[in-house]
Amino acid sequence: MLSDEDRAAVLALPFSTRVKSAGQHLVRVGETPTSCTLLLSGFAQRYRVLADGGRQIVGFHVEGDFVDLHFSMLHRASQCVQLLTPAKVADIPKDAVVDLMHTRPAVAEAIWIDSLADASIVQEWVVSIGRRSARSRLAHLFCELALRQERAGLGRRCKISFPLTQEQLGDALGLTTVHINRTVKMLEAEGLIQRHKRSVIIPQWDRLAEVGGFSSAYLHMPSLDTVRS
């Protein structure tokens, strides 16, 4: 928990803002970031492209996320970060963040915890791709994004913004577009989700969480009610 003084120091960090269009990259593989980029609005994906041209999406970012904090600390980006919607971002000079971490241990600890939580999400995705069925993978992802958006103050878990194509879902979950299409229709037929333009409605949260074998523990958000299958 940050003190009022720590919060004031964070808010006093220098920054500049940019408005970006959907499809633009915030980070590319191999770049050396000079700033830490905070997503003020919008939705982004983190991905890698393989030698054969195949893409694996390894994470999504919602409003309030730092999209490249670990890249900044490691001095080289190992993944690309691309916007899926129009967005506004804030760029904070990396050196200013590092200096603040040196002078404010509580801020350094908060950044460390944020990085560990991000790693925890990646580990859960590995479990999904390795062991969960297509139906469970998709249900689990819906639950994750619903809670992350709710925590960010972007709505309730029963209705979430979902600007993802079936191709992007497939690249995130290790499934073909055909398989994604069939699985989405299955969840709809079961009454577990409803699609409305670029939103997904979750009429029965507990049932969807049960299908996904979802527990919020890996998100490390203490205020959330933990849901277990």
N, C-alpha and C positions, 0 to 999 in steps of 0.2 A: 504494500500500500504506500503510495507516494504521499509525502507531506505537502503542505501548501507551498512551502519553499521549493521543493523539488518540482512541483507542477508549474510554478512560476518560472523556474529555470528552463523547463521544457518549452513553455509557451514563448519564452524570450529568444529561442533559437532563430537565427536568420533563415529566411526561406523565400523562394519565388514560386509563383504559380503559373501553370500552363493549362490551356484547354486543348484537348486532343480528340481526334476523330476515331470512330470505330475502325479497327484494322491496323492502326498505327502501333509500332513497337515502342515500349518504354525501355527495354533492355534487349540486347542481342548477345548470343554466345560469343565469348572471347573479349567482350568489352571490359574496360576497367572503369567502374563507376566512380565518379567524383562526388556524387551526392546520394542521399537516401531519399527514395521517392515514396511519398504517402498518397494513397488513393483517396481523394476527397469526395469523389462521386464516380459512379460507373462500375464496370465489371471487367475483369481481366483473366487471362489464362497464362499458366506457366508451362512450357513444353520443351521437348527435345526432338530434333529431327535426326533420323538414323541415316546411314550411308546409302541405303536403298530408297530413301525418300519418305519412308514411313514416319509418322508423327506419334509421339506419346505425350499426352497431356498429363502433367504430374501435379497440378494444383490449380485452384481457382482463387481469385482475390475479389473481395467485396469492399465496399466503402469502409474506410478506417484502417485498412491493412497497409503495412509497409510491403512493397512488392519486391524489394531488392536489398533488404537490410543485410542478409547474410552474404550476398555478392559483394557489397561494399566492404564488409569486414574481411573477406577473403581475397579482395583485390582483383578478382576476375569472375565474370559471369559464366556459369556452366550451363545455363538455360536461357531461353528467350521468354520475355514477358510481353504479351500482346493484348491490346484492348479489344474487348468484344462489343463494347458499347461506347458512345461518346463519353468522355470523362474529363474531370478536372483533377489535376495532381499538384502536389506541393513538393518542391525539391529543396532538401535541407543539405547544406554542405557536409560531406562526410567528416571532415576535420572538426567541424563544430560539434557533431555528435560524439566523436571520440573524446574530445576535450571535456564534454559534459559528463561522459561516463567516468573519466578519471577523477573529476571533482565531486561527483554526486553518486556515491555507491548504490543508493537505492534505485537510481535511474539505470545504472549498469545492470543491476539485478533484474529490473523489469524487462530490459531489452533481452537479457539472457533467457528469461522465462518465456518471452514471446518467441524466441528462436527455437526453444525446446518444444513449445506447443506446436509450432509449424512442423517440426520433425516428427512429432507424434501423429499429426494428420497424414504425413507421407507414409508412415509405417502402417497406419490403418488402411490406406489405399492399397498397399502391397498385400495385406491380408485379404482384402476384397477381391483383387484380381487373381490371387493365388488359390483362394478357397471358397469364395461365395459363388452361388449360382447367378446367372444373369439377372433374374428377378430380384434377388437379394441385393446385388450390387447397385442396381438402379434405385431401389427403395432406400438403401443406405445413403446414397449420394443426395437424394431428395431431402432426407432427414438432416444430413449435415448442413447443407446450404440453407435449409429453413432455420435452423438454430443459429447459424452464424449471422444471417441477415436479421433475425429477431434481436440478437445481442447487439448488433450495430444500430438498432433503432430504425430499421427499414421496414417494419411491419410485424405481423404475427406469423408464427410458424405454420398456421393453417393456410396462408396464401403467400407465395414467394415470387419474386421476379426471377425469370428463368430464360435468359436470352441465348440459350444454347441450341445449336442445330443437332440433328441426330448424328451427323458425322462427328461433331465435337464430343458428344456423349460417347460414341464408340471409341474415339481416340483416348478418352479418359478412362474408360472401363475395360478396354481390351476386347471389344466386341465389334462385329461388323455392323454396318448401317442397317442391314436387313434384320439382324438379330435385335438391334435396338428398337426398330420399328415394331417388331412383333411383341417385344417385352413391354413397351409403353402401352400398346393396345391391351395387353393382358392386364396390366395394373388398372387401366381405365375400366375394363369390363368387370373387374372385381370391386369397383367403386373405391379404390384406394387413392386415386388421383383424378383430377379433372384439368384438362388443358384449356386455357383461355388466352388467346393471342400469345403474348410473351410472359405469361404467368402460369403458375401451377397451383391449383387449389388442393389442399390435403384435408378431405372431409373427416377422416378418422385417424388422427395422429398415432394413437396407440397401436392400431392395426398395422399401419405402414411401418412403424418402428419394429414391430414384431416380425414382419416379413423380412426386413433388412437385418435383423439381429443387431439392432442399433443400440449403443450405449453412448451417452454424451460424455463419458468420463475422459476419453482421449482428447477432447477439445479443451479440457482444462479451463472450463468456465464455471467457477464455483457457484454462481447464482442460478445456474440451470438445474432443473430437476433431472436427475439421472434416469434414463429410460433404458431398461434392459429387456432382452427377449426372454 
